[in-house]
Amino acid sequence: MKFTMGNNRKQIKYIWMVSREYGDLAGAGGVKDVVSQLAETLARWSGRSVHVVLPCYGFMDSIFLGFSPLMDPEDPEKVLQCEIDMDHPDEKRREKVRYFFRKINRVSLYLVDSARFREKRAVYTYTAEEEQAEPWQKESMGHYDYFAMNILLQKATMELMVLLDARPDVIHCHDGHTAVLPAMIRELPGYRSYFRSSGCLVTIHNAGLGYHQEVADLPYASSVTGLAREIIDDHLLDGKFDPFLAAGSYALLNTVSENYARELQETKSDRLTGWLGHALLARKVQLEGITNGIDPSLFNPADTGEGENFSFDPGNTDDDLRGKKECKIAFLRDLQDGKWQEKQYGTLDGHGDGPLFTFIGRLSEQKGVDLLLEVLPVLFERRDNVQIMFLGSGDAGLEDQLKNFSSNTFWQKRICFIRGYSPDLARRIYCAGDFFVIPSRFEPCGLTDFIAQLFGNVPVVHLVGGLVKVKDGLTGIGYEKDSPDALLDALERALVLYTDKENLRLMQLQSVREIEKKYTWSRVMKRYVALYERAGLI
C-alpha cells in the first residue's frame, strides 16, 4: 500500500540511519563517506540526535575501535542481546545478536555483532584469505548469503530501537542493503504500531545492475523478511523481489544527484538499472535528487603529513602550488624505490616535469576502465611525456591488462598500477596528480571528482549522472559521448591545458570555490532535512 502525505511539516530532531558502510570503520566505496559525513553534519546542528547502525564484520575489533558492549536498559548488569527470526520456507530459524556502542563526533554508533557478520572478512565480497580457507569462496565474489545479511541487519536495527524505546522521527536507509526496512515496519505485526510516527527515507546510492540486492527465491524472500507473499509478488523486477521497488511503496526515495534521478526516470540510461527508474515512475514514485556533499576539512592539502615544504592550497590565489610539485616528486621517487613492492606493477619516471594522469577506483566497465585502457596506447604514441597512475582492484581481466601494460617494454616508467586501496596512498596520489580521469559509463554522483579538485588534481570526466557538476572548461574537462574517441579528445585537451599554466591555475581555483559555494555538507544537509520532514508525513 502507498501512504499519502499530510499538509503539516514535521520538525526533525531524532534521526536513525542504517548502513552497511560507515567512515573509516567499514567501507567499500563512496557510501561510507556520504553516511558518516552527513550523520556528523546533522549531529553538529540544532541539537539533533543522530544514531547509526551497521554490522560488526570479522575484520573489525570492536573493543580496539573504542566500542563498548551495550548494556540492557532493564538489566544494566547484562549485555543487550536478542534473537532475530530468520526463517526459511521449510524451517523456523533464529540468530543471536548483541550490540556494541560508541559515540564519535556526536553520532551514536551501534555495531550489530552476530556469527553471520563475524565470519565475513570484507564488506561485500570474499577475500583471498577466505578463498584460501574455503576454495568455493572465490576472492572478489559477492557473499552467498548477501540477502540474509541485509535482512539480519535491518531486523536487528528494528529490534534495537524497540529495546531502547527509541521512536525516531525518521529512519534513513542507505542503498538496497537496507531498503526492505520500510516495508517491514509498516507490514509486520508489532512494528506497525510501534513505528507509526516514524517516517522513512531510502537513498539509492547506485541503481546499477548488481546493486539492487534483489533475490530470485521468492518463497525465501517471504519467509526471511516475514512479509506476506502477495507483498513480495507485488514488488518484482524481472521476476525477482527488488528492495528498491518495495521501498517505493512505503518510503520517500532519493538518489545522490539531480541528474542521476533524471536519467533514471526520463532517459534510456535507465536500461543500466534493469529499468528500475521507469518501474518506479509507473507506480507514480518520483525519485528526488540531492547531489552529495563533501567536508573539505577532511581533504586538506595544507596538511599532507610530509612536512611544511609539501603543504599547498589550491583555493588560495597566492599559492603557486610549489608544495604540490614537491608531493609529486616525492611520490614518484617512492614508486621508483618500490615502496609498495608486493602490490606494485611497473613504475613511473621520477623527473616530475610531464603531466601525470591518475585513476583511483573500482576496476570495472561501469567505471570505464576498459575505454581508458583502449586509448592509452594511442595517447602514449602521440605524447612521449605522459604518465598515468592506477590505484584500485576489481575485474580480474582488467587487472591482468593493467599488469601487462605496466610491464610493457615500450611503456616502461609511463604506467604504474598498485592493486588494492589505502586512504593514505590515495591521498598521496591525489596530491601528486595533475589530472584525475573518471570515464564512467554511469555515475550516480561521484565524490572522487570533489576530492581531486580539493587537491588541485583537475578532473577529466564523462558528463553523466552526478559528474555533470564538473563544468567543462571551468572546473574541469568534460565530454559527452561514451566512446574512446571522445575520451581521447578530452585527454588531449587536458595536455593542452597543462601547458597553459595561467588557465590551469584558474581552473583549480574555480573548482575549490564551486565546492565551497554549493557542495559542503552544511549546505547539502538542509536539503536532506527537508526530505526528512516530508518522509515524516508519509
Order of alpha helices (4+ residues) and beta strands (2+ residues): beta-alpha-beta-beta-beta-beta-beta-beta-beta-alpha-alpha-alpha-beta-alpha-alpha-beta-alpha-alpha-beta-beta-alpha-beta-alpha-alpha-beta-alpha-beta-beta-alpha-beta-alpha-beta-alpha-beta-alpha-beta-beta-alpha-alpha-alpha
